[in-house]
Amino acid sequence: MERLLPTLIGVAALLLVASSSLFTVDQRQFAMVFQFGEVVRIIDQPGIQFKIPVLQNIRYFDRRIQTIDPEEPELFNTREKKNVLVDSFVKWRVKDVEQFYKSVGGNEMAAVARLKQTINDGLRAEFGQKSVADVVSGQRDQVMEVVRQRANLDAQKIGMEILDVRLKRVDFPDKISASVFERMNSERRTVASQLRSEGAGEAERIRADADRQREVLLAEAYRKAQTMKGEGDAKAAAIYAQAYGKNPEFYAFWRSMDLLANVAEPYRSAFLALPELYGPRSVLDKART
């Protein structure tokens, strides 16, 4: 028993030394080994690592992608001196942990505050050069990329990297939204009225052109009809003249009979109508025969 106790004490001491000499680095972390307050080693690979007990201590830094998402939108001025509320977010991460520690002492809150100020300054500068239409739709992606690149240059100085800058919403303050919408509505009404006026003018022009074409077509049709009628009359007269030349006496007789028939036709019609009005049906039949 007396021999077993020193052995147990020795094993416990060995385990204590081993536990204080080993540490684990997660894949989501950087680790820095300090000795007497000085950085002696930086570990950026996951796994089990060794350190000198008591003399060395470990500090961990998150290497995952972080998000800066302000609770309230910021108020910026555009090129037209109009106020807009901008709601944005930023994606960042620690890229150079040694530079990050040297620049801000590994203080994430101080680093985030600096990034917020840099992003804010970049957005203010870009919005001041753009119109409302540009930042809402026209050049939105371009504005965000310019802000990201500028912010990333400053972030690299403190060992960080800006991965993305995005606008969630660009809106007018409540006090001017109504007036802006009313102005836009008035502009749309003006445009609609102008388009209706232009449409009415175009419709009138089309109707006038159609009427003109109608008159031209009718005149051309009348001209062609008169021409064809004249040609027909000329051919008929030629035929009559040819027939008259072959037998003048028969032609004179035929023309007399034709003229007589035309003159007597009204009297014949009146005569045929008398039996129906004043006499029996048999008298009408006899007259018709």
C-alpha positions in Angstrom: 0.0 0.0 0.0 2.8 2.4 0.8 4.4 1.7 -2.6 1.0 2.1 -4.4 0.4 5.6 -3.1 3.5 7.2 -4.6 2.7 5.5 -7.9 -0.8 6.9 -7.9 0.5 10.3 -7.1 3.0 10.1 -9.9 0.4 9.0 -12.4 -1.9 11.8 -11.4 0.9 14.3 -11.7 1.7 12.9 -15.1 -1.9 13.2 -16.2 -2.1 16.7 -14.9 1.0 17.7 -16.8 -0.2 16.0 -20.0 -3.6 17.7 -19.8 -2.1 21.1 -19.3 0.3 20.4 -22.2 -2.3 19.3 -24.8 -5.0 21.5 -26.3 -7.4 21.1 -29.3 -7.9 23.6 -32.2 -11.3 23.5 -33.8 -11.6 23.9 -37.6 -13.6 27.0 -36.9 -10.8 28.7 -35.0 -7.4 30.2 -35.1 -5.1 29.7 -32.0 -2.3 31.8 -30.8 0.3 30.5 -28.3 1.6 33.2 -25.9 4.7 33.0 -23.7 5.3 35.8 -21.3 2.8 37.9 -23.2 4.6 37.4 -26.6 3.2 35.5 -29.5 5.4 32.5 -30.1 3.2 30.4 -32.4 0.1 30.7 -34.6 -2.0 27.6 -35.4 -4.4 27.7 -38.3 -4.9 23.9 -38.7 -7.3 21.9 -36.7 -6.1 19.1 -34.4 -4.4 18.3 -31.1 -1.4 20.6 -30.3 1.2 20.8 -27.5 2.3 23.7 -25.3 4.6 24.2 -22.4 2.5 24.0 -19.2 2.4 27.1 -17.0 4.8 29.1 -19.3 2.5 29.2 -22.3 -1.2 30.0 -22.7 -3.6 29.9 -25.6 -6.0 32.4 -27.1 -8.6 31.4 -29.7 -10.0 33.6 -32.5 -13.1 32.8 -34.6 -12.3 32.2 -38.3 -15.9 31.9 -39.5 -17.7 34.4 -41.7 -19.4 37.1 -39.5 -22.2 39.5 -40.3 -22.6 43.2 -39.5 -26.3 43.9 -39.6 -27.3 47.4 -38.2 -30.5 47.5 -36.2 -31.6 50.8 -37.8 -31.2 52.0 -41.4 -28.8 54.9 -42.1 -29.9 58.2 -43.6 -27.9 59.3 -46.7 -28.2 62.1 -49.3 -28.2 61.4 -53.0 -26.9 63.5 -55.8 -30.3 65.3 -56.0 -30.0 66.2 -52.3 -32.8 63.8 -51.4 -32.7 61.8 -48.2 -33.0 58.1 -48.4 -33.0 55.4 -45.7 -30.5 52.6 -46.5 -30.6 49.2 -44.8 -27.5 47.2 -45.5 -25.4 44.3 -44.2 -21.8 43.3 -44.4 -20.1 39.8 -44.5 -16.5 39.7 -43.1 -14.0 37.3 -41.5 -10.6 37.3 -39.9 -8.0 36.5 -42.6 -4.6 37.3 -41.0 -5.0 36.5 -37.3 -1.5 37.9 -36.4 -2.2 41.2 -38.1 -5.7 41.2 -36.4 -4.1 40.8 -33.0 -1.4 43.4 -33.6 -3.9 46.0 -35.0 -6.8 45.8 -32.6 -5.4 43.5 -29.9 -7.8 40.8 -31.0 -10.8 42.9 -29.9 -13.6 42.0 -32.2 -15.9 44.8 -31.0 -13.3 47.4 -31.8 -12.7 45.8 -35.3 -16.4 45.7 -36.0 -16.8 49.4 -35.0 -14.0 50.4 -37.4 -15.6 48.4 -40.2 -19.0 50.0 -39.6 -17.5 53.4 -39.9 -15.6 52.5 -43.0 -18.7 51.0 -44.7 -20.8 54.0 -43.6 -18.3 56.5 -45.1 -18.1 54.5 -48.3 -21.9 54.4 -48.7 -22.2 58.1 -48.0 -19.6 58.9 -50.6 -21.2 56.7 -53.3 -24.8 57.8 -52.6 -23.7 61.4 -52.8 -22.6 60.8 -56.4 -25.6 58.8 -57.5 -29.2 59.6 -58.2 -32.1 57.8 -56.5 -32.8 55.7 -59.6 -29.1 54.6 -59.7 -29.1 53.3 -56.1 -32.5 51.8 -56.3 -32.0 49.7 -59.5 -29.8 51.2 -62.2 -26.3 51.0 -60.6 -27.0 49.2 -57.3 -24.6 46.3 -57.8 -21.9 48.6 -59.0 -22.2 50.9 -55.9 -22.0 47.9 -53.6 -18.9 46.5 -55.3 -17.1 49.9 -55.1 -18.0 50.2 -51.4 -16.8 46.6 -50.7 -13.5 47.1 -52.5 -12.8 50.4 -50.6 -13.8 48.8 -47.2 -11.7 45.7 -47.9 -8.6 47.8 -48.4 -9.0 49.2 -44.9 -10.0 45.9 -43.4 -6.8 44.3 -44.7 -4.8 46.7 -42.6 -6.3 45.0 -39.5 -6.1 41.5 -40.7 -9.8 41.2 -41.9 -11.5 40.6 -45.2 -14.8 42.1 -46.5 -16.5 39.4 -48.5 -19.7 41.2 -49.4 -21.7 44.4 -48.9 -25.4 44.3 -49.7 -28.4 46.7 -49.6 -31.5 45.2 -48.1 -33.7 48.2 -48.7 -33.5 51.8 -50.0 -36.5 53.9 -49.1 -37.7 57.4 -48.5 -38.4 58.7 -45.0 -42.0 58.6 -44.1 -42.4 62.4 -44.0 -41.4 62.8 -47.7 -42.7 59.5 -49.1 -46.2 60.9 -49.6 -45.0 63.9 -51.5 -42.6 61.8 -53.7 -45.4 59.4 -54.6 -47.8 62.2 -55.4 -45.1 63.8 -57.6 -44.5 60.5 -59.4 -48.3 60.0 -59.8 -48.6 63.5 -61.3 -45.7 62.8 -63.7 -47.4 59.6 -64.8 -50.7 61.4 -65.3 -48.9 64.0 -67.4 -47.3 61.3 -69.5 -50.6 59.4 -69.9 -52.3 62.6 -71.0 -49.6 63.4 -73.5 -49.8 59.8 -74.9 -53.6 60.0 -75.2 -53.2 63.4 -77.1 -50.6 61.9 -79.4 -52.8 58.8 -79.9 -55.9 61.0 -80.8 -53.8 63.0 -83.2 -52.5 59.9 -84.9 -56.0 58.4 -85.1 -57.3 61.6 -86.8 -54.4 61.5 -89.2 -55.1 57.8 -90.0 -58.8 58.6 -90.5 -58.0 61.5 -92.8 -55.6 59.4 -94.8 -58.2 56.6 -95.1 -60.9 59.1 -96.3 -58.4 60.5 -98.8 -57.6 57.1 -100.1 -61.3 56.2 -100.3 -62.0 59.3 -102.4 -59.0 58.5 -104.7 -60.2 54.9 -105.1 -63.8 56.0 -105.8 -62.6 58.6 -108.4 -60.3 56.0 -110.0 -63.1 53.4 -110.1 -65.5 56.0 -111.6 -63.0 57.0 -114.2 -62.4 53.4 -115.2 -66.2 52.7 -115.3 -66.7 55.7 -117.5 -63.9 54.6 -119.7 -65.3 51.1 -120.0 -68.7 52.5 -120.6 -67.4 54.8 -123.4 -65.6 51.9 -125.0 -68.7 49.8 -124.8 -70.8 52.6 -126.3 -68.2 53.0 -129.1 -68.3 49.3 -129.9 -72.1 49.2 -129.8 -72.2 52.2 -132.2 -69.7 50.5 -134.5 -71.8 47.3 -134.5 -75.0 49.3 -135.1 -73.3 51.2 -138.0 -72.0 47.9 -139.5 -75.5 46.4 -139.2 -77.1 49.5 -140.7 -74.7 49.5 -143.5 -75.6 45.9 -144.4 -79.4 46.5 -144.5 -80.5 50.1 -143.9 -84.2 49.4 -144.4 -84.3 46.5 -141.9 -82.3 48.5 -139.4 -84.7 51.5 -139.8 -87.7 49.2 -139.2 -86.1 47.5 -136.2 -85.3 50.9 -134.6 -88.9 52.1 -135.2 -90.3 48.9 -133.6 -88.0 49.2 -130.7 -89.0 52.9 -130.2 -92.7 52.1 -130.5 -92.4 49.3 -127.9 -90.7 51.7 -125.5 -93.4 54.4 -126.1 -96.3 51.9 -125.8 -95.1 50.1 -122.7 -96.7 52.5 -120.1 -100.1 52.3 -121.9 -99.9 48.5 -122.1 -99.2 48.2 -118.4 -102.1 50.5 -117.6 -104.5 48.6 -119.8 -103.6 45.3 -118.2 -104.3 46.7 -114.8 -107.9 47.8 -115.7 -109.6 44.3 -115.6 -108.2 43.7 -112.1 -109.7 46.9 -110.9 -113.0 47.1 -112.7 -113.8 43.8 -114.5 -114.0 40.1 -114.0 -111.0 37.8 -114.2 -112.1 36.5 -117.6 -111.8 39.9 -119.2 -108.3 40.3 -117.8 -107.4 36.9 -119.2 -108.8 37.8 -122.6 -106.9 41.1 -122.6 -103.7 39.4 -121.8 -104.1 36.9 -124.6 
